[in-house]
Each structure stands twice: as structure tokens, then as C-alpha cells.
Amino acid sequence: MDDFATRTYGTSGGLDNRPLFGETSARDRIINLAVGGSTSLVVLVTIISSFVFPSPPPRPLNIFFAVCILLTCGSTIVLIFWYRQGDLEPKFRKLIYYMLASIVLLCLCANLYFHDVNKT
């Protein structure tokens, strides 16, 4: 926090301690919490389902599916961290939302597989 006052944020001349992308509104914070919270919940349910279903000794394919989802989440978390640090431009916010939607769809696909929905 000490180096916060020494940042210039690309301005010429004196020091400027304004955030890089301006203040975030309450609406943006609510959207971020809702999207992030729901995505986290879906990922958590998927990871638990990979170990529990169809029977307590998990299938190796289910574990592999869960690891792939966690790796995708890892890259998204890094992007979110960089965005919050101010290292990414605001246009990357749409990419982060796209990746979160992809993770939710991947979790949906995994849960359908884990619960044997396609079996007739």
C-alpha cells in the first residue's frame, strides 16, 4: 500500500493516485459479485459431484474432468487478478465474462455426464 502514492498511471508530471480505470460503481460491484459467486458455486458443486457420483470411489475420467475445469478456472482467476491490479485494459472485462460463461457451460456438461443424464 505504501507504493500506491508513488504511481503515476501514465500521466506526465506530478504524482496521481487515482485508480487506473476510475471508481467502480455499486452496480458493477453487484454484477461482479453475482457472476463470480454463481460461477464459484457451480464449480464447487461440479468438483464435489466428480468425487461422489455415480458411487463414492470416483471414476478416473470424472477426476480428469474436474482437473480440466480447475485449470480453466486458474487461468480466469489470473486474468481477474491482473484486471484488478490495473495491468489489463477495460476491454478484457468482456473476455473475463466470456471465460466465466464457458466455465459454467463446461460445469453443466460435466454434471450431465456425472449424473448419467443421457442414459435411456
N, C-alpha and C positions, 0 to 999 in steps of 0.2 A: 504494500500500500504506500510505502514511502516514495517509490519511483513514480507514483501517479501524477504528482505535481510537476515532474520533470518532462513529461511527454509534450511534444509539440503538435502532434496529429497532422503533420504536413503543412502547418502554417508557417509562413515566413516571419521571422522576428521573434517576439516575446513568447513566453510560455502560455499555453492554452490548456486548461484542464477540463474542457468539455468532452463528453463521450464521443467516440468516433462517429456513430450513426445517430446521434441525438438521443433524447429521452424516449424510452418505450412507454407507450400509453397503457392504461389499465386494460383496455380491450385486447391489446397484443399479448399482455401477460396472461390473461384469462385463456385466450386461444392456445398459447404455448403450453399452459398447464393442462388444459383439457386434452389436447392432442398427445402430449407427452405422457400424461397419466394413463390414458386409454391404451396407448401403444405398449406401455410398460406392463399393464395388466394383462393384455392379450399375450405378450411374450412370456410372462410368468406362468400363465395357465398352460401355454403350449409346452414349456420346459417341464413343468410338473407332469403333464399328460404323457410326455415322451417316456418318463420313467415308470408310470403307474399302469398305463393301458397297453395292451389288452390284458396283461397279467403282470404281477409285481416283478418278476425278473424281466427287465426290459430287453427288447429286441435291439440288436446292434444297429439296424437301419434307423430305428427311432432315435437312438442316441446320435447317430451321424446327422440326421435331420436337425436335431436340436443344436448341435455344434455349428452347423451351417447358419442357422438363424442367429446364434450368438455372435458369430464372426461378422455377419452383416450388421448387427446392432453395434458392434465395436467400431466399425468404420463410421457409422452415423453419429455415434457419441463423440468421436474425434472431430467430425465436422461441426457439431453443435458447440463443442468446446472452443474451437478456433473462431467460430462466429461470435460467440460471447466475448472472446478476448479482443475482438475487433480486427482480426487478421484476415477475415473474408469480407467481400463486398456484400451489400444487402441482397443482390440478386441470387446469392447462394441459399437464401432462405427458402425459395421455391424448390430448390434441389433437395433440401433437407426434408421438406414436407413430402416430396415425391418419394424419397427413400423410406420415410416412415409409413407411407401408404403401401409401398412394396413389402415392407416387413409385415404389416398387418395381413396382407393377402397371402404371403408365404406362411404365416402362422395359421391362417384359415385353412389353407391347403394341407398343412401338416396335421391339424386337428381332425380334418376329414379323413385323412389316411390312418391316423392313430385309432380312431373310433370305428374303422371299417364301415364307412357310410355307403360305399359303392357295392358292397356285397348284397347279392339278391337271393 
